[in-house]
Amino acid sequence: MTMHVPAFSMKQRITLMANKYELFATNPDGSDGPLLAFAQQKRMAFKEEVTFYTDDTKTQVVFSFKARKRLDLGSGYDVFDPEGRPIGWFKKEFGKSLLRSSWQLGSGEIQSNGTERNATIAIVRRVWEFVPFVGDIPLPFIFHFDFKDLTTGELVLAVERKVSVRDRYRITAPDPRLDFRVAAAMTVALDALQSR
């Protein structure tokens, strides 16, 4: 059964051993509503796996995503429900991502492509990463991704990174066929895996 959430936000908590993410429903006035999920991604893990829980006590799993192959991140990631059944997938398109990051996203009937909205910011971000010494200084570039249905061209998912001390994102998912769990997994992946 699809769990659709039309708008939510994500905040990152930085810790020494893991990236931690909180996902909140968005209230009608645009403010953060109730916590939908808490995610943790271990740093330096060989096989990328992120598990989402109901909260930071990590007692109840809500969903997860995992790399298909151990050292081949280009093979893609699968998103699973709490029982381990696949509910969607995503994959970075490395060839298309040289100048402007591009991803594929699938969930149920949806097949979509997502690219960075602003090509100029995408290029500046890449140049910044390659400048000696300067590239080591983290700079919170704003980036936005739009995922569009391959058949209709309609917007399926929009992920917008906001300027703040810690990473913060606003997400809209206008297509009711897109499962929140797949949209949330893709959002965390954009933050955790974008530079790889």
C-alpha positions in Angstrom: 0.0 0.0 0.0 1.4 3.4 -1.0 2.0 5.9 1.8 1.7 9.3 0.2 2.9 12.5 1.9 2.6 15.6 -0.4 5.0 17.8 1.6 7.7 17.2 4.2 11.0 18.5 5.4 14.3 17.0 6.4 16.9 18.2 8.9 20.3 16.7 9.4 22.1 16.1 12.7 25.8 15.7 12.4 27.6 13.3 14.7 31.1 11.7 14.8 30.0 8.2 13.7 26.9 8.7 11.6 24.7 11.1 9.7 21.3 11.4 11.4 18.2 12.7 9.6 14.8 13.8 10.9 11.8 13.9 8.5 8.8 16.0 9.5 5.4 16.3 7.9 4.6 19.9 6.7 1.7 21.6 8.2 -0.7 23.7 6.0 1.0 26.9 7.2 4.4 25.6 6.0 5.7 24.9 9.5 7.1 21.5 10.6 4.5 19.0 11.8 4.9 15.6 13.5 8.0 13.5 13.1 7.5 10.9 10.3 10.8 9.1 10.5 14.3 9.2 11.9 17.2 7.9 9.8 20.8 7.0 10.4 23.6 6.4 7.9 26.9 5.0 9.3 30.0 6.8 8.1 32.6 4.8 6.2 30.2 1.8 5.6 31.3 -0.3 2.7 27.8 -1.4 1.8 25.6 1.6 1.9 22.5 1.0 4.1 20.3 3.5 5.8 17.5 2.4 8.2 14.5 4.7 9.0 12.8 4.4 12.4 9.7 5.9 14.0 12.0 8.0 16.2 15.6 8.3 17.6 15.1 5.4 20.1 15.4 3.2 17.0 13.0 0.6 18.4 10.6 0.3 15.4 11.8 0.2 11.7 9.6 2.0 9.2 11.7 1.4 6.0 15.2 1.2 4.7 17.4 1.4 1.6 20.4 -0.6 0.6 23.0 -0.6 -2.2 22.5 -3.5 -4.6 26.2 -4.3 -4.8 29.0 -3.8 -2.2 31.5 -1.6 -4.0 29.5 -0.6 -7.1 27.4 2.3 -6.1 26.4 2.8 -9.7 24.3 -0.4 -9.5 21.6 1.4 -7.6 19.7 1.2 -4.3 16.5 -0.6 -3.4 14.0 0.8 -0.9 12.3 -1.8 1.5 9.2 -1.7 3.7 9.6 -2.9 7.4 9.2 -6.5 6.4 12.0 -6.3 3.8 9.7 -6.2 0.7 11.0 -3.8 -2.1 8.8 -0.7 -2.7 11.0 1.3 -4.9 14.6 2.0 -6.1 16.9 4.8 -7.2 20.2 5.1 -9.1 22.7 7.8 -9.8 23.4 8.3 -13.5 27.2 8.8 -13.3 27.7 9.5 -17.1 25.0 12.2 -17.1 26.3 13.6 -13.8 29.6 14.9 -14.9 28.3 18.5 -15.0 24.8 18.3 -13.6 23.8 15.5 -11.3 21.2 13.1 -12.6 19.3 10.3 -10.8 16.7 7.7 -11.8 13.8 7.0 -9.4 11.2 4.2 -9.5 8.2 3.4 -7.3 5.2 1.3 -8.4 4.0 2.7 -11.7 6.4 5.7 -11.5 9.6 5.9 -13.6 11.3 9.3 -13.3 14.5 11.2 -13.9 15.8 13.8 -11.5 18.3 16.5 -12.4 19.7 19.6 -10.6 17.5 22.5 -11.4 20.3 25.1 -11.8 23.1 24.1 -14.1 25.3 27.0 -13.0 25.2 26.1 -9.3 26.0 22.5 -10.3 29.1 23.5 -12.2 30.3 25.9 -9.5 29.8 23.2 -6.9 32.0 20.8 -8.9 34.7 23.4 -9.5 34.8 24.2 -5.7 35.4 20.5 -4.9 38.5 20.4 -7.2 40.3 23.6 -6.0 43.2 22.6 -3.8 42.7 23.4 -0.1 39.5 25.3 -0.8 37.6 22.1 -1.7 38.1 20.8 1.8 36.1 23.7 3.2 32.5 22.7 3.4 30.3 25.2 1.6 26.5 24.8 1.9 25.6 25.1 -1.7 21.9 25.4 -2.3 20.7 22.8 -4.8 17.4 21.7 -6.0 16.4 18.5 -7.8 13.3 18.0 -9.9 12.1 14.5 -10.7 9.8 14.2 -13.7 7.7 11.2 -14.9 9.3 9.7 -18.0 5.9 9.2 -19.6 4.0 12.4 -18.9 6.8 14.8 -18.0 4.9 15.9 -14.9 6.7 16.7 -11.7 6.8 13.7 -9.3 9.2 15.0 -6.6 11.0 18.3 -5.9 13.8 18.4 -3.3 15.1 21.9 -2.3 18.1 22.4 0.0 17.8 25.5 2.1 20.6 27.6 3.6 21.1 26.9 7.3 23.7 25.9 9.8 22.8 22.2 9.3 21.5 20.7 6.1 17.8 21.4 5.7 15.5 20.4 2.9 11.9 21.1 1.8 10.3 18.3 -0.3 7.1 18.3 -2.3 5.7 15.2 -3.9 2.6 16.2 -5.9 2.1 12.8 -7.5 -0.1 10.6 -5.2 1.5 7.5 -6.7 4.9 8.3 -5.1 5.4 6.5 -1.8 6.7 8.8 1.0 9.2 6.1 2.0 10.8 6.1 -1.5 10.7 10.0 -1.6 12.4 10.1 1.8 15.0 7.6 0.9 15.9 9.6 -2.3 16.1 12.8 -0.2 18.5 11.3 2.3 20.6 9.8 -0.6 20.8 13.2 -2.2 22.4 14.5 1.0 24.5 11.5 1.9 25.6 10.3 -1.5 25.6 13.3 -3.8 29.3 13.9 -3.8 30.2 10.3 -4.6 
